[in-house]
Amino acid sequence: MADTQDMNTLDNAAFRSMLRSWIEANYPPEIRSPAKRLHLRDNWPWYKALSEKGWLCPSWPREHGGMGLSAEKQVIMTEEFERHGCARLNDHGATMLGPLLIRYGTPSQQQHFLPKIISGEHIWCQGYSEPGAGSDLASLRTKADRDGDEWVVNGQKIWTTMANDANWIFLLVRTASTARKQDGISFLLVPMDSPGVTVRPILNLEMHDEFCEVFFDNVRVPIDNLVGEINKGWSMAKALLGFERIFIGSPRLSDYAFSRLLELGRLYKLEDDRAFQERASQLFLDLENHKTLFAEYLDLISRGKQLGPDVSLLKINQSELFRRITEYMLELTGEMGGVIEGLGHDGALNASAQFLQARAATIYAGSSEIQRNIISKTVLNLPS
Ligand SMILES: Cc1cc2nc3c(=O)[nH]c(=O)nc-3n(C[C@H](O)[C@H](O)[C@H](O)COP(=O)(O)OP(=O)(O)OC[C@H]3O[C@@H](n4cnc5c(N)ncnc54)[C@H](O)[C@@H]3O)c2cc1C
């Protein structure tokens, strides 16, 4: 039964304690603190539990089935999920497509798609990157040609996270050849079970099939599946990257890695070691700083403000802090850092898995170099 109470009316301590007891009572113990990103078959009970409770989409407005939660409370929620070691869900619908449809979708697209994200009937993946169009995304070549009441899609996407779990994909497609390559791009919603869609998983350095290649061979989609105006998808694509950078800028990953670092300190009996105390304290202060920055951005969103290009700062700050924490974990574990099963009684102290995930975080959703380019050009107005 969905919780209809407005959580913003609770004081922070009461909200935190209510969350903590609910998570402890409802989180599946067998998937606590997973070393790798889980597939849908494993995280589904948690998806379902959050969905039924009405807690899957904290930032969405309440009229669309979200919690309409204040920035401060969203940070508390993140902290409590991390404290308990809750797994990341297949969340492209909740964190990216949902906010995009709420801003740019037609009422009928909102009514059709948003409830299906919440119920988990639709599991989404993100089809942006292509071979030859990663950082330079506007060079994408997957095209959609109009044929009567349908779009016909041909091309290839790559690095599509959890495409092997998803039954829908949101795509950037070329719908016109224009002099300025950003101009002929549109935003299209495609069911993965359409004839002509092929998904091929790719193994990452952890030998985990977390992302895929997706091929489109004369895939037919109704014209109504286009979001926003034709050929104007670039501004929406950027808005969605803004939502993504907010989500990825969340202290979640660093928070979790920091809790693992402290656990490592306990395992190696370093609590009284001055060198460990100094490094851990510095990282803790950096993490606290980052939480403050994150709350400021969330606050802007909850007050209905548009995010500027400076949101790149959040992504850089989070992913590079995550990287610093995990580099220290690897330094402490030495050669044991390479043990694939991890250390500790439950194998949850996996320094190399954390390290590799942190490396990936400085690449996906736009690499650190690209974020710095954005800041130098559009925030600081430096010459190219
Ligand atoms: C774990 C993971 C999950 C991902 N999931 C998805 C997903 O679900 N959907 C999706 O669409 N994509 C996804 N991606 C793709 C991701 O967005 C791209 O990898 C990223 O944008 C970089 O593109 P690229 O890999 O083509 O590298 P390239 O663009 O070829 O860049 C290679 C290197 O050159 C640097 N570089 C490139 N251009 C410049 C420049 N102008 N100035 C300075 N340096 C530059 C980059 O910083 C990088 O270090 C994922 C990637 C990873 C690692």
Ligand as a Chemical Component Dictionary entry (heavy atoms), coordinates in Angstrom:
data_LIG
# 
_chem_comp.id                   LIG 
_chem_comp.type                 NON-POLYMER 
_chem_comp.pdbx_formal_charge   0 
_chem_comp.three_letter_code    LIG 
# 
loop_
_chem_comp_atom.comp_id 
_chem_comp_atom.atom_id 
_chem_comp_atom.alt_atom_id 
_chem_comp_atom.type_symbol 
_chem_comp_atom.charge 
_chem_comp_atom.model_Cartn_x 
_chem_comp_atom.model_Cartn_y 
_chem_comp_atom.model_Cartn_z 
_chem_comp_atom.pdbx_ordinal 
LIG C1  C1  C 0 30.204 2.116  -17.061 1  
LIG C2  C2  C 0 29.677 2.910  -18.225 2  
LIG C3  C3  C 0 28.319 2.941  -18.461 3  
LIG C4  C4  C 0 27.807 3.669  -19.552 4  
LIG N1  N1  N 0 26.446 3.656  -19.773 5  
LIG C5  C5  C 0 25.961 4.298  -20.846 6  
LIG C6  C6  C 0 24.555 4.235  -21.138 7  
LIG O1  O1  O 0 23.758 3.609  -20.412 8  
LIG N2  N2  N 0 24.094 4.863  -22.254 9  
LIG C7  C7  C 0 24.918 5.571  -23.080 10 
LIG O2  O2  O 0 24.429 6.146  -24.043 11 
LIG N3  N3  N 0 26.260 5.656  -22.833 12 
LIG C8  C8  C 0 26.795 5.040  -21.744 13 
LIG N4  N4  N 0 28.151 5.090  -21.488 14 
LIG C9  C9  C 0 29.021 5.766  -22.433 15 
LIG C10 C10 C 0 29.643 7.048  -21.944 16 
LIG O3  O3  O 0 28.712 8.099  -21.936 17 
LIG C11 C11 C 0 30.851 7.327  -22.853 18 
LIG O4  O4  O 0 31.811 6.302  -22.612 19 
LIG C12 C12 C 0 31.480 8.681  -22.584 20 
LIG O5  O5  O 0 30.629 9.725  -22.980 21 
LIG C13 C13 C 0 32.851 8.829  -23.311 22 
LIG O6  O6  O 0 32.696 8.513  -24.669 23 
LIG P1  P1  P 0 33.673 7.450  -25.372 24 
LIG O7  O7  O 0 33.694 6.205  -24.543 25 
LIG O8  O8  O 0 33.240 7.346  -26.787 26 
LIG O9  O9  O 0 35.139 8.077  -25.281 27 
LIG P2  P2  P 0 35.743 9.212  -26.208 28 
LIG O10 O10 O 0 34.738 10.276 -26.451 29 
LIG O11 O11 O 0 36.359 8.558  -27.386 30 
LIG O12 O12 O 0 36.883 9.814  -25.269 31 
LIG C14 C14 C 0 38.143 9.145  -25.053 32 
LIG C15 C15 C 0 38.993 10.018 -24.148 33 
LIG O13 O13 O 0 39.264 11.268 -24.791 34 
LIG C16 C16 C 0 38.857 12.361 -23.968 35 
LIG N5  N5  N 0 38.279 13.424 -24.820 36 
LIG C17 C17 C 0 37.395 13.266 -25.824 37 
LIG N6  N6  N 0 37.068 14.466 -26.366 38 
LIG C18 C18 C 0 37.774 15.391 -25.673 39 
LIG C19 C19 C 0 37.862 16.830 -25.750 40 
LIG N7  N7  N 0 37.163 17.519 -26.626 41 
LIG N8  N8  N 0 38.671 17.460 -24.852 42 
LIG C20 C20 C 0 39.383 16.769 -23.922 43 
LIG N9  N9  N 0 39.354 15.404 -23.818 44 
LIG C21 C21 C 0 38.557 14.732 -24.669 45 
LIG C22 C22 C 0 37.787 11.797 -23.045 46 
LIG O14 O14 O 0 37.713 12.520 -21.834 47 
LIG C23 C23 C 0 38.318 10.383 -22.817 48 
LIG O15 O15 O 0 39.293 10.401 -21.798 49 
LIG C24 C24 C 0 28.691 4.381  -20.403 50 
LIG C25 C25 C 0 30.076 4.355  -20.145 51 
LIG C26 C26 C 0 30.575 3.623  -19.078 52 
LIG C27 C27 C 0 32.065 3.627  -18.820 53 
# 
loop_
_chem_comp_bond.comp_id 
_chem_comp_bond.atom_id_1 
_chem_comp_bond.atom_id_2 
_chem_comp_bond.value_order 
_chem_comp_bond.pdbx_ordinal 
LIG C1  C2  SING 1  
LIG C2  C3  SING 2  
LIG C2  C26 DOUB 3  
LIG C3  C4  DOUB 4  
LIG C4  N1  SING 5  
LIG C4  C24 SING 6  
LIG N1  C5  DOUB 7  
LIG C5  C6  SING 8  
LIG C5  C8  SING 9  
LIG C6  O1  DOUB 10 
LIG C6  N2  SING 11 
LIG N2  C7  SING 12 
LIG C7  O2  DOUB 13 
LIG C7  N3  SING 14 
LIG N3  C8  DOUB 15 
LIG C8  N4  SING 16 
LIG N4  C9  SING 17 
LIG N4  C24 SING 18 
LIG C9  C10 SING 19 
LIG C10 O3  SING 20 
LIG C10 C11 SING 21 
LIG C11 O4  SING 22 
LIG C11 C12 SING 23 
LIG C12 O5  SING 24 
LIG C12 C13 SING 25 
LIG C13 O6  SING 26 
LIG O6  P1  SING 27 
LIG P1  O7  DOUB 28 
LIG P1  O8  SING 29 
LIG P1  O9  SING 30 
LIG O9  P2  SING 31 
LIG P2  O10 DOUB 32 
LIG P2  O11 SING 33 
LIG P2  O12 SING 34 
LIG O12 C14 SING 35 
LIG C14 C15 SING 36 
LIG C15 O13 SING 37 
LIG C15 C23 SING 38 
LIG O13 C16 SING 39 
LIG C16 N5  SING 40 
LIG C16 C22 SING 41 
LIG N5  C17 SING 42 
LIG N5  C21 SING 43 
LIG C17 N6  DOUB 44 
LIG N6  C18 SING 45 
LIG C18 C19 SING 46 
LIG C18 C21 DOUB 47 
LIG C19 N7  SING 48 
LIG C19 N8  DOUB 49 
LIG N8  C20 SING 50 
LIG C20 N9  DOUB 51 
LIG N9  C21 SING 52 
LIG C22 O14 SING 53 
LIG C22 C23 SING 54 
LIG C23 O15 SING 55 
LIG C24 C25 DOUB 56 
LIG C25 C26 SING 57 
LIG C26 C27 SING 58 
# 
